[in-house]
């Protein structure tokens, strides 16, 4: 399970050094094979290849004649890039995906259970401020009785 947020730097080639604490699990789950795609919140999603497959299949099962389904297909599947962690544990983030997520040098890798989000420093800080300002009396259904 991937959890926690860590600030990292992209190198000049757009590579991200995945922290050691995540590498073993990534290697165990997918031998370093991941899918990187975009999210409408302007971050990137990084899925181990076996986790991505069922999500991709669910999106592709929807009719491309339905406008909303076609948009979702184009966004998630159309932007999906297969990548492989190199021997040094680095992940190349394609230039077009870096552009979509507005990534600069400093980025945030955020564990989300079975996948990661990759945020620009500016957008991550915005998300954090929005979360801290959230009205906790308006939690999504099912979370209103959450005990922390």
C-alpha positions as CSV (number, residue, x, y, z in Angstrom):
1,X,0.0,0.0,0.0
2,X,1.4,3.4,-1.0
3,X,0.8,6.2,1.4
4,X,2.4,9.4,2.4
5,X,3.5,12.5,0.5
6,X,7.1,13.2,-0.4
7,X,8.7,16.3,-2.1
8,X,11.0,15.3,-4.9
9,X,12.8,16.9,-7.8
10,X,12.6,16.1,-11.5
11,X,16.0,16.0,-13.2
12,X,16.8,17.8,-16.4
13,X,15.5,14.8,-18.4
14,X,12.2,14.7,-16.6
15,X,13.0,11.7,-14.4
16,X,11.8,11.2,-10.9
17,X,13.8,9.2,-8.3
18,X,11.2,7.0,-6.7
19,X,11.9,6.8,-2.9
20,X,13.4,3.6,-1.7
21,X,10.5,2.9,0.6
22,X,8.2,2.5,-2.5
23,X,10.6,0.6,-4.8
24,X,10.4,-2.8,-3.2
25,X,6.6,-2.9,-3.4
26,X,6.6,-1.5,-7.0
27,X,9.1,-4.2,-8.0
28,X,7.0,-6.9,-6.2
29,X,3.7,-5.8,-7.8
30,X,4.8,-5.0,-11.3
31,X,8.6,-5.4,-11.8
32,X,8.8,-1.7,-12.2
33,X,6.2,-1.4,-15.0
34,X,3.9,1.4,-14.4
35,X,1.3,3.5,-16.3
36,X,1.4,7.3,-16.1
37,X,-1.7,9.2,-17.1
38,X,-3.4,12.5,-16.4
39,X,-6.2,13.4,-14.0
40,X,-8.7,16.2,-14.4
41,X,-7.4,17.9,-11.2
42,X,-4.2,18.6,-13.1
43,X,-2.0,16.0,-11.5
44,X,-0.7,12.7,-12.9
45,X,-1.7,9.3,-11.8
46,X,0.9,6.5,-11.6
47,X,-0.4,3.0,-11.5
48,X,1.4,-0.3,-11.3
49,X,0.6,-1.9,-14.6
50,X,-1.6,-4.8,-13.2
51,X,-3.7,-2.3,-11.2
52,X,-4.2,0.0,-14.2
53,X,-5.5,-2.9,-16.5
54,X,-9.0,-3.2,-14.9
55,X,-9.4,0.5,-14.7
56,X,-8.5,0.9,-18.4
57,X,-10.8,-2.0,-19.3
58,X,-13.7,-0.4,-17.4
59,X,-13.2,3.0,-19.2
60,X,-12.9,1.3,-22.6
61,X,-16.1,-0.7,-22.0
62,X,-18.1,2.5,-22.2
63,X,-19.6,3.6,-25.5
64,X,-17.4,6.1,-27.4
65,X,-20.6,7.4,-28.8
66,X,-21.6,8.8,-25.4
67,X,-19.8,12.3,-25.3
68,X,-18.9,12.1,-21.6
69,X,-17.6,8.6,-21.9
70,X,-15.5,9.6,-24.9
71,X,-14.0,12.5,-23.0
72,X,-13.1,10.2,-20.1
73,X,-11.6,7.7,-22.5
74,X,-9.5,10.4,-24.2
75,X,-8.3,11.8,-21.0
76,X,-7.3,8.6,-19.1
77,X,-6.6,6.1,-21.8
78,X,-5.5,8.5,-24.5
79,X,-2.9,10.0,-22.2
80,X,-1.7,6.8,-20.6
81,X,2.0,6.1,-21.1
82,X,3.7,2.8,-20.1
83,X,7.0,3.4,-18.3
84,X,9.6,1.3,-16.6
85,X,11.6,2.3,-13.6
86,X,15.3,2.2,-14.5
87,X,18.0,0.3,-12.5
88,X,18.5,3.4,-10.4
89,X,14.7,3.5,-9.4
90,X,14.0,6.5,-11.6
91,X,10.8,7.1,-13.6
92,X,10.7,9.1,-16.8
93,X,7.7,11.4,-16.9
94,X,6.9,12.2,-20.6
95,X,7.1,15.9,-21.6
96,X,3.5,16.1,-22.7
97,X,2.3,14.7,-19.3
98,X,4.6,17.1,-17.4
99,X,3.0,19.9,-19.4
100,X,-0.6,18.8,-18.7
101,X,0.1,18.6,-15.0
102,X,2.2,21.9,-15.0
103,X,5.2,20.1,-13.4
104,X,8.3,22.1,-12.8
105,X,11.4,20.9,-11.0
106,X,9.9,20.4,-7.5
107,X,7.0,17.9,-7.4
108,X,5.1,15.9,-4.8
109,X,4.6,12.1,-5.0
110,X,1.5,11.2,-3.0
111,X,0.6,7.6,-2.1
112,X,-3.1,6.8,-2.7
113,X,-3.2,3.2,-1.7
114,X,-2.8,1.2,-4.9
115,X,-1.4,4.1,-6.9
116,X,0.3,7.5,-6.7
117,X,-0.6,11.0,-7.6
118,X,2.2,13.3,-8.9
119,X,1.6,17.0,-8.3
120,X,3.4,20.2,-9.1
121,X,4.6,22.0,-5.9
122,X,2.2,24.9,-6.5
123,X,-0.9,22.7,-7.2
124,X,-0.1,20.4,-4.2
125,X,0.0,23.4,-1.9
126,X,-3.3,24.7,-3.3
127,X,-4.9,21.2,-2.7
128,X,-3.6,21.2,0.8
129,X,-5.0,24.6,1.6
130,X,-8.4,23.6,0.1
131,X,-8.4,20.5,2.2
132,X,-7.6,22.4,5.4
133,X,-10.4,24.8,4.6
134,X,-12.9,22.0,4.0
135,X,-16.2,22.2,5.8
136,X,-16.1,18.9,7.8
137,X,-19.9,19.0,8.2
138,X,-20.2,18.4,4.5
139,X,-18.2,15.1,4.2
140,X,-19.0,12.8,1.3
141,X,-21.6,10.0,2.1
142,X,-20.1,7.2,4.1
143,X,-17.4,9.3,5.7
144,X,-19.6,11.2,8.1
145,X,-18.9,8.7,10.9
146,X,-15.2,8.3,10.2
147,X,-13.2,8.0,13.4
148,X,-9.7,9.5,13.5
